[in-house]
Amino acid sequence: AESILAKIASGITELPGLALGATLGIAVSPQDGTAAETLLQRADGAMYRGKKSGRAVFHFYEASFEEAQREQMRFEQELRQAIEKQQIQPFYQPIVSLPDQHLAGFELLARWIHPERGIIMPQDFIPLTEELGLIKPLTESLLIQAFAQAQEWPRALTLAINVTSSMIESSEFPQWLEQTTRQGNFPLAQLEVEVTENALIANMGSARMNLERLREMGVGVALDDFGTGYSGLYHLTQLAIDKIKIDRSFFDTSLKNQSDMVKAVLALGKSLHMQITAEGVEHEQLAEWLVKHECDFAQGYLFGRALPVAQITALIGADGVNGPLRA
């Protein structure tokens, strides 16, 4: 029976130049129910599972999958409410200048303070946020919170924010960002937008225009995770980029010729008159090596993890008093 179902799912019929397929959901009576309405509902749930795992497949109804669906729906509803109630809050990871290792600014990172589950990390809710089309309201909520918290910060400190491909390719993004900063009374010159190479690929034309507009507004632009995406050199020469952020993977001690690769990136950035930030700096030896090779900024556990605003306020007060910043 399963071989027959597989054939049905993979190709109902074949015509010259055309192949039709189907995704099948199956509920069996009496173990899955006896009422026609119940069986149809559960077969539909099984079909939905098949569509999520790939086309041209079949799945039998499983009670555990139905429970997983309900849990997913609960999580989605909680996520929407968390954005509305500002349960997703800004945390800040320090960025230090080199060689003095004093505080230069922060990267804004999201943390969901869930009333029952505790702190939920971005990788566990950001993909769903994008899937639900909620990334813009989430970003706006985080920025408004951050701008309010940063009112007493020294004007020399920058705030770096991450933006997605859907945002950077939107023609409305620069104006929206300008309006949001105005609403939050935050200077555009203190803001830095971080965008990955992969995020630029979807619509290069729109990305180029938006990055140029951001530069005109006085907003800094950093190419994040440099070296892990596509055509990095092309992007550096064609787009309005002020800073390169070297991905932490370049500092993996198990990699051969690691120092040569990083030195090449540093030399490239300098030749293009760009500043360079090293991510994932966890040891003093690496910080010293970066200073020796004229890296401009660094961030990582050596200087601090992402922290809530209360701890950041104390950190700002201590910087420059006790010497180089340390976690």
Salt bridges, closest charged atoms under 4 A:
GLU62 OE2 - ARG49 NH1 2.90
GLU66 OE1 - ARG42 NE 3.92
GLU66 OE2 - ARG70 NH1 3.11
GLU67 OE1 - ARG70 NH2 2.77
GLU67 OE2 - ARG74 NH2 3.13
GLU71 OE1 - ARG74 NH2 2.64
GLU71 OE2 - ARG117 NH2 3.14
GLU78 OE1 - HIS114 NE2 2.98
GLU78 OE1 - ARG117 NH2 3.13
GLU107 OE1 - LYS245 NZ 3.29
GLU178 OE2 - ARG182 NH2 3.89
GLU178 OE1 - ARG213 NH2 3.61
GLU192 OE1 - LYS243 NZ 3.02
GLU194 OE2 - LYS245 NZ 2.72
GLU216 OE1 - ARG213 NH1 3.80
ASP242 OD1 - ARG215 NH2 2.98
ASP260 OD1 - LYS263 NZ 3.76
GLU279 OE2 - LYS245 NZ 3.68
GLU284 OE1 - ARG326 NH2 2.25
ASP296 OD1 - LYS270 NZ 3.07
ASP319 OD1 - HIS102 ND1 3.26
